[in-house]
Amino acid sequence: MRIRAALTAAMMALGLMSAVPAPADAAMGIKGDPKVAFIYIAPVGDLGWTWAHDQSRKAVEKELGVQTAYTESIPEVTERVSQVIDRYVGRGFNIIVGTAFGYSDAFKEAAARHPEVVFMNAAGYTSAPNLASYYGKSYESLYLAGMAAGYATKSNKLGFVAAYPLGLVLWNANAFALGARSVNPAAEVAVSFTNTWYDPVREEAAAKALIEQGADVIGQHQDTPGPQIAAERAGVKSIGYNADMSSSAPNAHIMAATWNWGAFVVPQIKKAIAGTFEGGNYFEGLETGLVDISAFTGTALTDDQKAKILETKAAIAEGRLDIWKGPIKDQTGKVVVADGATLDTAQLFGMDFLVEGTSGTLPK
């Protein structure tokens, strides 16, 4: 995705995303037996973002007994995505699931062309009566991951490999730092941007550079285990993202901030079958299981530390802890969230700062 296009789309999303589902005026559903197609931005074998989405496809087959299909490695080019959508609709597929921010326009246009088809797109920002865009409060699981990193570090230097400087990436880097410093105020987080969602080589190289600068725990918002592999090779610790990445870094991996896309997709397909599907924009967190954390691995954390992380998870899920409650300062010392205030959804998607305790340069 071109970074300028991504930033433009993010700003458009500010007026569309809400903290609760924003249903369309009327419910709708499919006609005939459900046939579900998934369109992936990267290979299923990325062991990250796309792999996690493919688990939701498998959940649809297992839990609903529904026929599915998928096409992988489709770039965020509207014309290309539209071609794939129209091909599936021509083959009788009546539920189409996308998995990329940059698919948003293509899905909006397809929803208008095919009003009898139900569309869903993860990380999108467009909506229609037959189109639901959905994303999750990944910062909740990254805060917990940051706690693990803060406990595990020996050098008090953490690294975070980030994709683009978008709000939905910055909130993860910031939540990671806030979580780490909540249990270890001396922790510092160096944030490195790769300007790519999927590039295993670049992601691994970014992590390696952070390790060379002294980071002994590596976190990430990237689509592949590249940063985990770098940590494994360097003999330091790591925090995965999207899915449990312990198979790629058996000695380094402490835990992962994970996605369970099936928690959204399966219920929505049930609604499409029942005729109660409502398009709109959906934003869910730990309370629904859309975002979560993996099991802990290795010996980097004590039992008490693991228990504290799980207690914090429950507090966030139950609404007893708001990780964005101020005061929060940015890396220059400026107060960006006043004492007692918090951030609403629009402010989260429009986030344009890194918090106190981080290093890293944002574009002007």
Residue, then its C-alpha position, 0 to 999 in steps of 0.5 A: m500500500r502506498i503510504r499516502a493512500a493509507l494516510t488518506a484512507a485513515m483520515m476518511a475512517l475517522g468519521l466512519m468508525s465508532a466504538v459500537p457497531a453502526p448498523a444500516d437501516a435494514a437487515m438483509g441476508i443471502k438467498g440460497d445456500p451460503k458459499v463464502a470466499f476469502i480474499y487475502i493480501a499475502p500468502v496463507g503461509d505468512l504465519g501472521w496476518t493472513w494465516a490468522h484470517d485463514q483460521s477464521r475460514k477454517a472456523v467457518e467450515k468447521e462450525l457452520g459446515v459451509q463451503t469456502a474458497y480463498t485467493e491469496s496474495i491479492p495486492e491493494v489495487t482496486e481494479r485487481v480486487s474487483q476482478v477477484i470479487d466479480r469472479y467469485v460472484g459469477r461462480g455463485f459465492n454470496i458471501i465475500v470476506g476481504t482482509a485489507f485496509g486497501y480493499s475498502d474502495a473495491f468492496k464498497e463498489a462491489a457492494a453496490r454492484h451486487p446488493e444481493v451479496v454480503f460483504m465483510n472486510a477486515a481493517g476496512y473503512t467503507s460500509a453499506p447495507n450489505l457491507a460490514s467493515y470490522y477491526g479490533k482494539s489491538y492496543e488492548s492485547l499489545y498493552l498486555a504484550g508490553m507488560a510481558a516485555g517490561y517484565a522480561t527485559k534485563s537491559n530496559k531497552l525494548g524494540f518495536v518493529a512497526a509497519y506504517p505510521l498510521g493510527l492503527v499502528l501507532w496505537n499498538a506501539n504506544a500501547f506496548a510502551l504504556g504496558a511495559r512502563s506500567v510494570n517497569p517505569a525504566a523501560e524504553v521502547a525504540v520504534s522502527f518503521t519499515n513502511t511495509w505490511y509484508d516484507p519478511v526480509r525488511e522486518e527481520a533487518a529492522a529487528k536486527a538493527l534494534i537488537e544491535q542498539g541494545a534491545d533485548v525484547i522485540g515486539q512488532h506490528q508486522d505481518t510475518p515472524g521476521p522480527q521473531i526470527a531475528a530475536e531467535r538468532a540473536g538470543v534475545k526475547s520476543i513478542g509475536y503479533n497476529a498469531d502465536m509465533s513460537s514455532s518460528a522462535p521457540n527460544a525467544h517467544i514469550m507470548a503474542a498479541t493475537w487475532n481471532w477473526g472467527a469471533f466476528v466472521v462466524p456470527q456475521i455469517k450466521k446472521a447473513i444466513a438468517g437474514t439479520f445481517e447489518g452492514g456498518n463499521y464494527f470495532e471490538g476488543l477483548e470483550t468479544g475475543l476478536v483480539d486476545i493473547s496467546a499462551f505464555t511460552g518459555t521461562a522469561l516470566t514468573d507465575d506472579q507476572k503471568a497472573k498479573i497480566l491475566e488480571t489486567k486482561a480481565a480488567i480491560a475486557e470488563g471495562r475496569l481499566d482504560i489504558w488511554k486514561g490520562p495523563i499521557k505525554d508524548q515523547t517530547g513531554k507534551v501532554v496529549v491526554a489530559d489527567g482523567a481524560t481518554l481518547d475516543t475512537a476517532q482520536l485513536f484512528g487519527m493518532d499521530f504521536l509516540v508516547e513518553g518513553t519511546s524513540g522513533t521519528l514520525p514523518k512531518 
